[in-house]
Amino acid sequence: MNCRNDILMLLQACQRLYETVGIPGRLAESAEDTAYSSLVLSFDAIGRFNRSVKTELNRIPGLEAEQEGIHILQIFASSLDLNRNDRESEPSYPPDLYRTVNRLNVSLPLGAFGLMEDEAVLFYKLNVLLDLKQDLGWNTQLIDRNIGLLLHIHDVFIDTLEEVATGKLSYDSAISRLRLP
């Protein structure tokens, strides 16, 4: 098999897994103009405010050792849409948001939050090292565990990050609430 087919089969297996528990997914297969397939999943009821977190799973092209069957799968989550409809100018973010994200990232076991300023999106990115010499079930379970970690991290931190992003909570208060070192 080739890399594209292996990854596509893995994404299809993940889609089936999540659909069995009521989480619909949308698979976008690679085409001539895209280098990779991706799976988009949306998880609801995250955090105190029951928000949705959209994730996209795709491989990072060019970083794999294909002959060894090693590939990196990126799990990218659009964590918070920071675009407010009442803005007439370019978005600006409180310095406390950057400081809080940086401090939090040092404490996270895997992955990191970041800010795409032009799109006004706070994101979380996690990379998973796949071994396509293992069977499909093994890699699917590995991805599922990492998505579980992603959802747990969001459940614990996303509400506080939103309060910092909107200026309702200071850096010091956020660090204290999150009990970060």
DRENDOLUM-282399 format. One line per 3 residues: number of its first residue (from 0); their letters; for each residue x, y, z of C-alpha. Coordinates in steps of 0.02 Angstrom, whole numbers. Example, Ala and Ser with C-alpha at 12.3 -4.5 7.8 and 13.67 -1.06 7.14 Angstrom:
0	as	615,-225,390 ~ 684,-53,357
//
This chain:
0	mnc	0,0,0 ~ 51,178,-19 ~ 48,314,112
3	rnd	-109,400,48 ~ -208,237,48 ~ -145,188,221
6	ilm	-193,355,296 ~ -360,357,206 ~ -402,184,275
9	llq	-352,242,449 ~ -460,398,439 ~ -606,293,377
12	acq	-583,176,525 ~ -584,326,643 ~ -740,393,559
15	rly	-829,226,585 ~ -773,219,766 ~ -843,391,806
18	etv	-1003,365,707 ~ -1042,211,813 ~ -1050,325,966
21	gip	-1151,461,879 ~ -1012,579,828 ~ -1028,611,642
24	grl	-873,643,540 ~ -840,714,369 ~ -702,636,266
27	aes	-618,742,134 ~ -514,630,22 ~ -356,694,-59
30	aed	-370,756,-235 ~ -246,822,-361 ~ -250,993,-279
33	tay	-233,929,-100 ~ -89,829,-33 ~ -186,735,99
36	ssl	-352,669,159 ~ -429,737,317 ~ -566,689,439
39	vls	-667,826,524 ~ -755,784,687 ~ -857,896,801
42	fda	-869,861,987 ~ -1004,945,1092 ~ -1031,985,1276
45	igr	-851,1033,1314 ~ -817,1138,1468 ~ -939,1225,1585
48	fnr	-1018,1318,1439 ~ -1048,1160,1335 ~ -958,1224,1183
51	svk	-916,1127,1025 ~ -739,1089,974 ~ -705,1049,791
54	tel	-556,938,755 ~ -470,898,593 ~ -358,746,575
57	nri	-231,737,433 ~ -55,681,402 ~ 86,804,393
60	pgl	161,775,221 ~ 348,769,198 ~ 392,722,377
63	eae	367,535,368 ~ 491,397,343 ~ 383,300,221
66	qeg	501,155,203 ~ 488,129,391 ~ 298,149,398
69	ihi	312,297,516 ~ 194,443,488 ~ 143,595,588
72	lqi	-43,627,604 ~ -93,803,654 ~ -248,828,759
75	fas	-294,1012,745 ~ -435,1082,850 ~ -518,1250,822
78	sld	-539,1284,1006 ~ -614,1458,1013 ~ -677,1577,880
81	lnr	-618,1745,944 ~ -704,1843,807 ~ -832,1956,884
84	ndr	-965,2026,769 ~ -953,2197,850 ~ -775,2224,792
87	ese	-747,2352,656 ~ -558,2344,657 ~ -426,2210,659
90	psy	-442,2096,809 ~ -326,2128,954 ~ -297,2012,1099
93	ppd	-254,2051,1277 ~ -70,2020,1317 ~ -134,1910,1458
96	lyr	-199,1786,1328 ~ -27,1759,1254 ~ 51,1746,1426
99	tvn	-81,1622,1487 ~ -65,1513,1331 ~ 125,1511,1346
102	rln	120,1467,1531 ~ -11,1332,1502 ~ 84,1253,1357
105	vsl	234,1220,1468 ~ 123,1115,1583 ~ 30,1015,1450
108	plg	79,832,1430 ~ 61,836,1240 ~ 13,964,1110
111	afg	-2,1152,1127 ~ -124,1294,1111 ~ -89,1434,989
114	lme	-170,1584,909 ~ -201,1609,723 ~ -216,1797,729
117	dea	-279,1828,553 ~ -421,1703,576 ~ -451,1754,757
120	vlf	-447,1572,814 ~ -371,1496,969 ~ -317,1321,919
123	ykl	-244,1166,996 ~ -127,1055,897 ~ -72,880,940
126	nvl	38,766,835 ~ 26,577,844 ~ 165,464,782
129	ldl	85,321,686 ~ 166,156,646 ~ 81,85,493
132	kqd	170,-80,520 ~ 48,-103,663 ~ -129,-156,620
135	lgw	-270,-35,586 ~ -352,-65,755 ~ -192,-23,849
138	ntq	-171,145,760 ~ -357,186,774 ~ -349,156,961
141	lid	-194,265,974 ~ -284,408,886 ~ -438,385,994
144	rni	-334,397,1153 ~ -253,556,1092 ~ -421,632,1048
147	gll	-476,585,1223 ~ -328,683,1291 ~ -369,830,1179
150	lhi	-549,832,1241 ~ -495,819,1423 ~ -374,964,1401
153	hdv	-512,1068,1324 ~ -635,1021,1460 ~ -512,1079,1593
156	fid	-440,1237,1513 ~ -552,1308,1376 ~ -672,1408,1485
159	tle	-529,1497,1574 ~ -442,1534,1409 ~ -602,1611,1341
162	eva	-620,1721,1494 ~ -440,1781,1473 ~ -468,1809,1286
165	tgk	-620,1918,1319 ~ -534,2016,1458 ~ -645,1948,1595
168	lsy	-500,1862,1684 ~ -322,1920,1712 ~ -166,1818,1686
171	dsa	-134,1802,1873 ~ -313,1749,1907 ~ -307,1621,1766
174	isr	-143,1545,1827 ~ -213,1536,2003 ~ -376,1456,1945
177	lrl	-285,1329,1838 ~ -161,1294,1978 ~ -15,1308,1859
180	p	161,1310,1930
//
